[in-house]
């Protein structure tokens, strides 16, 4: 067995360590399967351009991964499907009207700058897809915040008249406009990024990941619960305890981020306590940005900031080593 294959079978976990048969490729395939309902919902809501955009993101990510390994004469890592997952998640974080060349540039940033510059899979310090979203949002804010109404025709060239639509979070932030019903938010009949509008599809994929034990509930639960509590207390326009919690839960990227990106193995703490702290931190930052910040959405930036803090969280929550020798009070040496 090659060194590369051995590396792919190593899973970092809290001690004591128990060997399992999980592989990187198997885990990534499960994530791809979990994202299929979300992709199907995006195509049904926004049209065939959503599927083409996802294909462009995935193909670009795989090509950049292959090319980088080829240039550096490293073993090809496209077989672990991590580039496919990154491409899919990037597509889920883009509006369906995103120009293809910008999506390709986002894939380059995610794969080469964020992932490969730091050593490849297992070494990146933040989620590549979210980092690419933040890069694109900073560089082209208008294109990244152009939403279309669901079931409005959007062709490949964007030549047809596009009917724009505000997201529910933007309506709450501005205080103008009429909010969609909770059922419309749940099914995906709202504006937003391709992969964040249908809560139903996201929950189907999340349930699959939980049943397959690819992810644990600690981070998503602590994340969503924190946002629920804080938006209920502070999110209302008429004072405390008047916030519209369901709108914050059913719109924006909260469900997508909580189950599919905040649970990334590499960029999140490995201890149970650390994962709960991580989820709470994401929830606090998301709520602060949504309620008091100038931007209506805060999921991407909150997860990225907590990614940076993950090593520090691990440092303070790591379990005691087994077999450690302590000191007796009054003794001069170890006993």
Helices and strands as residue ranges (DSSP letters): H 3-8, H 24-46, H 48-71, G 78-80, H 82-92, H 100-108, I 109-115, G 116-118, H 128-139, H 141-144, H 168-174, H 182-187, H 199-211, H 217-234, H 245-250, H 254-256, I 257-261, H 272-292, H 299-317
